[in-house]
Amino acid sequence: MPSQAINEKLEKNHGIASLTMKWIKGNFDSTWERLSESRCRELQTWLQSQDIGYLCPGDHVGHDRRDCPLPSVETAEVLLYQKKTPIGVIIRLATFDSPLRDQPNQTAAMLFLMAAVLDSSFKDAFKNGLPILGDATVEQSA
């Protein structure tokens, strides 16, 4: 049976963590010397059984981001998230990976409510063009 370290790491990090495949492999089955596509499929099945989703970075040519197989390269990083946590719900809504996938108006309404909570919690955090995502420039004040 896989170590509970993966679940514990996610619980400690509010349901989300960026991890290397090497770390995941070592904490899933320490007897595995290397990753393979079949081992990644086994790992993917286990993640699904634990209600853990994942996102792989980069371009997704030829497949949808939701259908991205786990990478078999140990240095690759993936974003794991618990689907039933607040951040998991936001990710699932934003990526249309929920029962509301064909209902963008309802999805937007739910995200609107969540955005309002975040706005009030992080009031002024994005003031002056703070480049949180690296896609904006900080406005210089005189």
SVG drawing of the C-alpha trace seen along z (x, -y; Angstrom):
<svg xmlns="http://www.w3.org/2000/svg" viewBox="-26 -61 42 63">
<polyline fill="none" stroke="black" stroke-width="0.4" points="0.0,0.0 1.3,-3.4 2.7,-5.7 0.3,-8.3 3.0,-10.9 1.4,-12.3 -2.0,-12.8 -0.2,-14.2 1.8,-16.7 -1.4,-17.9 -3.3,-18.2 -0.4,-20.2 -0.4,-22.6 -4.2,-23.3 -4.9,-20.7 -2.3,-21.7 1.4,-21.0 3.9,-21.2 6.0,-18.1 8.6,-16.4 7.8,-13.0 10.8,-11.7 9.3,-12.7 5.9,-11.3 7.5,-8.0 9.6,-7.7 6.6,-8.3 4.2,-6.1 6.5,-3.1 10.0,-3.3 10.9,0.0 10.6,-1.5 14.0,-2.3 12.6,-4.2 9.4,-5.5 7.7,-4.0 4.5,-4.8 2.8,-1.7 4.0,-2.8 2.7,-6.3 -0.7,-4.8 -0.7,-2.9 0.1,-6.0 -2.6,-7.9 -5.2,-5.3 -4.2,-5.6 -4.4,-9.4 -7.9,-9.1 -8.9,-6.7 -7.8,-9.3 -9.7,-12.1 -6.4,-13.8 -6.2,-15.6 -3.1,-16.9 -2.1,-19.4 1.0,-19.2 2.7,-22.4 3.6,-23.4 1.9,-23.2 -0.5,-20.4 -0.3,-19.7 -2.5,-16.9 -4.4,-16.4 -6.5,-18.3 -4.8,-19.5 -7.3,-17.3 -6.1,-14.2 -2.4,-14.8 -0.7,-11.6 1.6,-11.8 5.1,-12.4 7.6,-9.5 10.5,-11.9 11.6,-12.1 12.6,-15.8 9.2,-16.8 7.0,-18.8 3.3,-18.4 0.7,-20.2 -1.3,-17.8 -4.5,-19.0 -7.2,-17.4 -10.4,-17.7 -12.7,-18.2 -10.8,-21.1 -11.6,-24.8 -8.6,-25.1 -9.5,-21.8 -13.1,-23.1 -11.7,-26.3 -9.3,-24.4 -12.0,-22.0 -14.4,-24.8 -11.8,-26.9 -10.7,-24.0 -14.2,-22.8 -13.5,-19.5 -16.7,-19.3 -20.4,-18.2 -20.9,-21.8 -18.5,-21.5 -21.3,-22.1 -22.8,-25.0 -20.5,-28.0 -23.1,-30.4 -23.4,-28.3 -19.6,-27.8 -19.1,-31.6 -21.6,-32.2 -19.8,-29.9 -16.4,-31.4 -17.9,-34.9 -18.9,-34.0 -15.4,-32.6 -13.8,-35.6 -15.8,-37.9 -14.5,-36.1 -10.9,-36.2 -11.3,-39.9 -12.4,-40.7 -9.7,-38.5 -6.8,-39.9 -8.1,-43.5 -5.4,-45.7 -3.0,-42.8 -3.0,-43.5 -2.9,-47.2 -0.4,-49.2 -0.2,-46.3 1.7,-43.9 2.9,-41.2 1.7,-38.2 1.6,-36.0 4.6,-37.7 2.4,-39.1 2.1,-42.7 4.6,-45.4 4.8,-47.2 3.8,-50.8 6.5,-53.0 5.3,-55.7 7.0,-59.0"/>
</svg>
